[in-house]
């Protein structure tokens, strides 16, 4: 019997079967990857293992003993801890306070702090982890926060660790550090389960892979006996190309967009952008790489007219767009579309239909007292058909669509406006393989039509395959603009960490 077994697990949300008679197991001293498209049920399954959901039917066994989890505390008490993609840490507390939070404190706070730090140090030595115990969470990088989360689970006695998309925003160097931690945990007899969309990482770190599709277990294979292509076919149910074809860029003429000496501050007075300058040409995709919080969001919002800058210029032809609102930019005759990273918070209205969301950007084409809903419905149906958006109807509420289809609605709406400049911030974040490659195809089509595309992404492999040039930023400053065909992934990772390389 394996250390952890989930037998005949089923879970429904209303009429939707999230898990249907699923079986899963992981033993001590092994790493198992869980793969599947969005909506396949993998997160639901592991949320039940972590005590966040309760199965409708089925059994969970830990070390041969049947367990009933009604909360994450029950799961931790049984030795199962989960590190979520969005960390559960208190920013104003330091590392040791977050790690020991909820533990019954002793009478003397100074003695208590020493005891906690000694215990943390022992865990760090055993598993090859390291953190600054007194450092505040709000001063930490994403990688440091993740280490604190892992330490928190181990401190509470977890011998099984579940990680949801653990490398989503890590540099290659940080990913290697994480994998070294996980291998140490494996050697120490821990059971590790990871959810990820990155097939190259699955092949590198896992011993076995379980694939789910539409709430069902498709199969479990030994990693050594499979390949990324086979795993993709299991996930999607059909063969799919994993190649991102980089279309040749158009011959460079005058830049469509020129950004010069752009600077702005955060609310706390620190520099969000510091003298950022670059050119963007029609018929090319310029990628922006950087660790989270390096100024990506501020840069996009300033160009799109959603944020004020301290100084600089954003030139499109003879027009300086800096300080103009989105409507003023449009009234100047500049055709620009922006795909924000928060697709439902900023891009679309979650409670409105597909048609109404399409109309948000096109109703002004037919001025008058009444909105042309009939014309909006026709336009929405055209966009749905053109981009293969899966929806019961164009009157369907947007938030009820899958993540990939939500993103296609947003991209399709913006592309239909015929922009000269298309700004995309993390357009495939959280999307499965099929939806992601569909988005890459849409961006390449825009490039072939001469559109200047600014692409902010997290996955360096994708950036290097898709983009013609990549601008690497760190702490709001441009480290370098490189040719991805001549710059290694490791060199780009160092630039993202703020280190100059010999190649630059």
Helices and strands as residue ranges (DSSP letters): E 4-13, E 16-26, E 30-36, H 42-49, E 57-62, E 65-67, H 72-77, E 80-83, H 95-99, H 109-127, G 137-139, H 142-155, E 160-164, H 172-187, E 191-195, H 199-205, E 208-213, E 216-222, G 223-225, H 228-236, E 257-265, E 271-280, E 284-289, H 296-303, E 311-316, E 319-320, H 326-331, E 336-339, I 343-347, H 354-359, G 363-366, H 373-386, G 398-400, H 403-416, E 421-425, H 433-448, E 452-456, H 460-466, E 469-474, E 477-482, H 489-496
